[in-house]
């Protein structure tokens, strides 16, 4: 995979197309890989929506000419352009406070759990911020496969504690970070000092919707140098 070959489309004047890749590069071009790529994130291949046309490529096929050379066969049909256009929206949805710290040595996991418990209790008792959610991950144990630590039944000698909170205001996000930043003095010992990170980020929600085509006007400007 350190020398992957990316697909090349050789398009002739009559529109006929051959898919290939550079010689001596990794990967493979055959009817199966071409079909998989064609259907990637398509949804309905009979009604693949573009801004200017709805495409139907259910009649398309692939024919292997020789190794890593595949011809596209069949016909692509076009339908009337859609009445609606897709619009992607970025919406401000508050802030995220994220902290990451590592514990090392004997009992690292128990000390990480203790630190998380201290932070949660202080946020509840004293800080009392308005938070939408709070997530705690133990990197190396359950950050991907949740709650599987007991299954493996081992005691790691290093563990990452990640705490992330979502808030309405930037000020509340910093208050979460304040509790996280002081846990090295007000919590269990054995922190790997060089392996920690705190950050505040604005959350931009990403949404897609449809709007009537007549609401969108297009223009272009041609600059000659």
VENJO-V595193 format. One record per run of one state. SS is the DSSP state (helix for helix, strand for strand, loop for the rest). FROM is the first residue (numbers start at 1). LEN is the number of residues. If there is no record, write none. Layout:
SS|FROM|LEN  SS|FROM|LEN
This chain:
loop|1|3  strand|4|1  loop|5|3  strand|8|4  loop|12|5  strand|17|4  loop|21|5  strand|26|1  loop|27|4  helix|31|8  loop|39|9  strand|48|2  loop|50|4  strand|54|3  loop|57|4  strand|61|6  loop|67|2  strand|69|5  loop|74|3  strand|77|3  loop|80|4  strand|84|21  loop|105|3  helix|108|20  loop|128|3  strand|131|9  loop|140|9  helix|149|4  loop|153|5  strand|158|10  loop|168|2  helix|170|12  loop|182|1  helix|183|4  loop|187|4  strand|191|22  helix|213|3  loop|216|10
